[in-house]
Amino acid sequence: MCVVIPYSPLRWVQYGAAMLTSAYIKPLCVPLTLIAVGVGGCGPSLSQNFKSTLPGGDTFGRKVFGVEYADAAKVVVLDTTGIDSGDVFDAQRERFDGYLNEGLVPVGKSISRDKGQGRRQAVLLAAVHGASLAEVEIKDPLPYEKTIETHVPTLVTESVHIDGTTDFRGNITRIGWGPGTTNVWVDPYFIECRLWAKRAWPPLLGVYFTEEMRAFNGFLTVSSWSTMKSAADRWRLRHPDEPVPPRGAEVKRIIPGSAAKRYGLHRRDILVMIDGQPIADEAAARIAITAGAGREVEIVVMRQFARDADATASGWDVSTPKNPLFQDGSPTPWRRLARRIIYPIVSQ
């Protein structure tokens, strides 16, 4: 289901009112482990679980990527109950790629297992963050009962001896806790809300880098292994008194119809230089891309080729890299590709 919800001037009043309801205040739940536990309905709300997915955080990310605040939100509600998780993931990736191609970026996402959270709360969340698109996935299978291992009240009998007496021994029975099982009700409700916002300008050159894409997917706080980070770390350990050569920025996504696509950049290319400016990381890459917009500049990337015979690229000068980080590419060697390009400047 897809509808467009305009934001009225009263959206902040609505949000404030919602803060006074259970939709935005975590409800008080007392688990009754001795009888039955209703799993679900007691989790944090969508607003409480919201996390920004813009690189560098919400404020910095909005400035770097030109994220606008929308006046209305398109709300897409997807009921994935009973659908194979693989099919859900594939469809989600298709929509994700499509939204990026349309000039949108994900500004944040939230999940909740509170059954009181639904479309209304997602709309309010979109209004607060000025999103132009709210994608809501709801999975609401039937609740069921299951048996779990736990500790239950148990009568415990112990032998006692009272100090100071000559021959007083006996048994005492008390209520304690012992291993056992109990039946609980499980309500596996799940809702995820991902917010998208329109960029004021398309990405210069038409590329997104690896760490940017990890942030967009909500994985920036999850540790990852990088080939170039490993190469830089090895250099640092072997040459402790020397500066680490620039390791560049890895291209993760290329927007169709962009300058990057037109000039033949590839996914997994490592951008190492623009107009003679070495690229140390993604932040430096963004600065260099912005500085080079609107004029002819030389761009240098590193690309791996499976065979030397394949190390050709139309319009590119191909050579052996001098940067030591790219000289140990076995079993797949790196090659240095350079060419002159021009890509348009946009109003920021």
N, C-alpha and C positions, 0 to 999 in steps of 0.2 A: 504494500500500500504506500502511495506517495502523495503527499499534500504539501502545499506551500503555506506557511504560517507567517503573516506579517507581524513585525514587532510594533506594538502600540507604544505611545509615550508613557503608558502606565506599566511598562514591563518591569521597571525597578520596584514599583509598588507591589506588583504581583510577586516578585521575587522575595521581597521583605515579608509579605504575608505567608509565603510558602515556608520561610524560615521558622515560622511559628507552628508549623504543622509537623506531623510525623514524617512527611515526605523528606524533610531536610534535617530532622533531629532524630538521632539514633534511638529507636524505641527501647524501652526497658524490658529485658527478657530474663526470666528466672528459669534456668534449666531444671526440669524435674526428672533427674536421672533415675529416681526410684520407681517411676511409673512409665512415662513416655516423654520423649523429647521431640518437639517439632523442629526439625532442622530446616531453617529458611525463615525469612520474615524478620530476622533479628540482626541482619548484617548492616554495615554502613550504607548510606544512601549514595546515589550517583554523584551528588555534589561533594560529599565527603571524600569519595574515592577519585575525584578528578585529578588527572595528571597532564601537564602540558607535554606535547610531543614536538614542540618547536626547538630546533637546536639552540642551545644557550639559554633556554628558558623563554617564557612568554614575552616579556618586554623586549629582550634582545632579538629574539626570533622574528617578532612582528616588524621590527625596524629593518633587519637584514633582508627579509623576504618580502617586504612591502605588503603585509597582511592587512586587509581592510576589515572594518566592522560593518556587517551587513544590516540592512533594514528589515529583512525578512529571511526566513529559513525554509528551505525545502526539507521536508521530513520523510525519510524512507524507513518504513517499518518492515522488518523481515521476521517471520515466524519460522524458525528452523527446528521446531520440535519434530523429532522422529526422522530427521534428514541426516544422512551419513556425514560425519565430520569432514571427511576428505572432500566431498562435494561442496560443503559450506565453505571450506578454505579456498578451493579453486575459484568459486564465484566471488568470494571476497577479494582475492588478488586481482581478478579481472576488473572489478569496480575500482579498486585502489589505483590501478594503472590508468584507468579511464579518467578518474578525477584529476590525477596529476597532469594528464595530457590536456585537460580542459582549463588548466591554470589555477587549480585549487591546491591547497596544502593542508594536511591534517594539523589542527592546532591543539588537539587534546583528545583524550578518551577516558572512559570510566566504566567500571563494571560494578554490579551489585547482585546480591542474592536475596535482597529484601523484596518480598512479593508486593510490597506497597509501591515499588518503583516501576514506572511504566512510561507510556508515551508522553503523558503530561509533564512528568519530571524531566524527560529528555528535552522537551520543548523549552522549558524554563532554563535548563542548563545551556542550551543553544543561545537563548536570548542574553544571558549573563555574559557569555564570551563572544557575542557578536558573530556567531557562525552563520554561514550562508547555506550550509547543508548539515543535517543531523542524520546519521545512519544508525538505526536502532535494530539490534538483533535480540530477539526474545526466544528463549527456550524454556518451555513450561510443560514438562512431562507430568504424568499423574504421580501423586505421592505414593509411597509404598512403605511397608513395614519390614524391618530387618532386625536380626539379633546381633548384638555386639557384646564383646567381652568387656567387663567393667568390674568394679568393686561394689558389693551389695552388703546390706546389714546381715551380720552373722552372729549367732550365739557362741561365745567363746568360754570354755571352761578351763580354769587354771587352778593349780595346786598352790596353796599359800601356807606360810608359816609365820606366826606373829613373834617378832623378836621380844625377848624378855620373859617368855613363858617356857615352861619345861617341856611340855609335850602337846602344844596346840597345833595341830595340822588339820587341814581340811581343803575343800574345794570351793571356789567361788565362780559364779557364772555372770558374765556381763555381755553387753551388746558391743560388737566390734565390726570391723570391715574385713571381708574376705573376697577372694576371686569368685566371679560368677558371671552370669549373662543376664541381659535385660533386653526387652523389645523397644525399639524406637521407631518413630515415624520420620521418614525422610522426604522432604519436599524439595527436589532439585531444581528450583527456579533459578534462572540465570538471565541477566539483561546486560548488554554491552552497548554503550553509546559512543560513537566516534564523531567528533565535530570537525568539519572542514570549513575553510574560509577562502575567499577569492584573493589572489595576489593583485596588487596594483600594477605590476609589470611582470612579463614572463621572465623566466630565469635567463640571465645573460649567457650567451653561448649555447644555452639549451641543455645544460647538464646538471645533475645532482650527484653529489659525492657519497662515498660509502657511509661515513658517520652521519651525514644528514639523513640518509635513508633509514639508518638504524634508529635515529631519533624519531622520524616520522612513524615508524612501526612500534615505537614505545620500548625499544630495546637498548637505549643508550646507557642505562644503568647496569646492563648485563655485560660482564666481561667477555671479550672476544679475542680471538687469535688472528693476527695480521701478519702476512708474509713480510711486508716492508717494515713493520715494527720489529719483528724478529731480526731482520737484517740490520736495522739501526742499533738494536740492543747488542748484537754480536760485535759490531764496529766499536761501540762505546766501551765494551769490555776489553777489546784487544788494543784500543788506542785511547786510553783514559785521558791523555793530555791534549787530544786533538778534537776540534769541533766535528760534530756528526754531519756528514754530507746531507743535503736536502733529500728527503725521501718522497716528496711529491704528494699528490692527492689522487686517490683512485676514483675513476669515473664509475658510478654504479648504475645510473639511469640516463638515457638520452631521449629527449623529447622529440617525437616525430615532427618533421618539417623544420627543425631548428638548424642553426648554423653548424652545430656539432655533427648533426646527421648529414648535412650537405657536404661537409668537408671530409667525412669519412672517419670520425672518431669512433672508437669501439668501446663497448662495455669492458671494464677491467683495464683499460689504458690507464697509465699513471701519468698525470700531468705534472711535469717537472720544471717547465719554464714558459713564460709568456713575455715577449718583447725584451728578452735578456734578463728578466727578473726571476731568480730561482724560487721554486715553490717548496716551502718546508712542510706545510700542512694545509688543511682545508681552509682555514681562516686566511692564510696567505694567498691561496688560490682565488678566493672570492675577491680579495683586494686587487690582485693583479688582473683578473677578468674585468672588473669594473674600470680600472685605469686604462685598459686596452680597448674598450668599446668605442666604436665609431671610426677607427683608423686601422690601417693595415699593420699587423704585427706578426712576428714569427712565434709559432707555438711549437713546443717540443714535448713529446710524450714518449714513454717507454712501453713497449709491447712485447709480449712473449710469443715466439713462433716455435712450433713443434719441430720444424726442420729449417736449416739455413736456406734451402731452395725455396721455401715459402716466404722468406723475409723480403717481400716486396709489397708496396702499397701505392696505388695510383695517386700521383700528385705529391707524394712524400719522399723526402731524401732519407734513405735508410743507412745507418752506420752502426758501428759497435760502440756501446756506451762507455764513457770515461768515468762516470760516477761509480765509485767502488761498490756502492750498495747494489748496483745492477750488473755487476760483473760475475757474480756467482749465482747463475740462474739454472744450474743443472737440476733435473735433466732437460728443462725447457729454457733455452737461453733468451735473454732480453736483447732487444734491438732498440736503438734510438731513432725516432721518426721526427722529422722536422718539416714544416711548410709554413708559408705565409698565408694568412687568412684575414678576413675582415668581417665583423659581425656588428649589428646595429646597436646604437646606444638608445636607451629608453629613459623616459622622464621618471625621476624618483623624487 
